[in-house]
Structure formats: C-alpha cells, structure tokens
C-alpha cells in the first residue's frame, strides 16, 4: 500500500483525527509519528507530506462536527414526559406485545417496541405499565419509570451525515446524561432519559 493510501486510510478510520485535521487543529508531526507506529518501514517524512496534502484537499470542507451541529439546529424536538420502560422475556410472546401496541395506538398513546435477541422492550406512557405487568406477569424482566422521551426530527440529510448519533451520545455523556434507550427511524432519532435531565438536554441542543 502506498504511503498516501496508508495515511488516508488511517485518517478515515479515526473520525476525530479527520475532523481536527480538516479544521487545522492537528500537529502534523505527532500525527505522522502515530501513523508510522502501526506500519513498519514507513517513511516519517513521506507520511508527514501525505498528511499535509490531505489537509490541503479538505480545508475547504466544513468540518464533520459543524455539519452535525447545523443539522441539529434545523431539527425539531418533541418531548414526552411520564414515560415508562418495560423489558419482557421474548418467549412470552411477540404477538401479545403487538396486540398491546395496537391498543395503545388506537387510544393515541405513546408506544414504541424494540425487539432484541432475547427480550422485547416497551417504551410507553406510564399509564400502560399496569397492563404490561398484568399481561406478561413473571415475564416482565425489568421496569423503569420517571423517564422522558426526546424525539429529534431531522430532515433528509440525517442518513447522509455520518456521526450524528455518536456526536449526540458524546455530548450527553460529557454532561452526565445517561441514555436509557435509543432508537431511530429514517429521519427521526429518539432517546429515553431521566425526566430530571430534560431541561439540561434542551440547553445542550441549543447551539445558538
């Protein structure tokens, strides 16, 4: 593999490095030494030149972080409080889970279902938690209350913008916000968090 391809491959596989490089916030010598560590008989000077050439090609591009922030600014945010999460043993029956989902939707309630390998997770209004417990009995593995559901409605650019979820998870983590559940559907991203963190999240998502 050529020095240029080796260098570009390393940068592509490390998004944070790529972002800093595109914004001109990287020490080229330090980056070149790091790339050389993973490859024997690689010329430091050649790698250094390749890094600088990469920056010259990319410097006119908006950084990945800036693109994500721009996307978040344009998104719509919906908050639903009094949300409960219940995890059910999958062997207890997916059919019954779908029946409950249909019932809740008919009553215009909030309900999301996540199917895993061994369990099913319900995300729904707190009012429906007794129904879940009654229907599944000992099949209820875990329940959580005091939660809120935050749904971010993005445009068509969501699926064409890499790193949106990782960016959101990172800034939530940096602010001590635990994401209890997460799911996405085309243009929408939904997270379940503790109700006490809602105001903090709204402030975080305000990049003005």
Secondary structure, 3 states (H helix, E strand, C coil): CCHHHHHHHHHHCCHHHHHHHHCCCCCHHHHHHHHHHCCCCCCHHHHHHHHHHHHHHHCCCCCHHHHHHHHHHHCEEEEEEEEEEEEEEHHHCHHHHHHHHHHHHHCCCCEEEEECCCEEEEEEEHHHHHHHHHHHHHHEEEEEEEEEEEEEECCHHHHHCCCHHHHHHHHHHHCCCCCCEEEEECCEEEEEEEHHHHHHHHHHCCCC
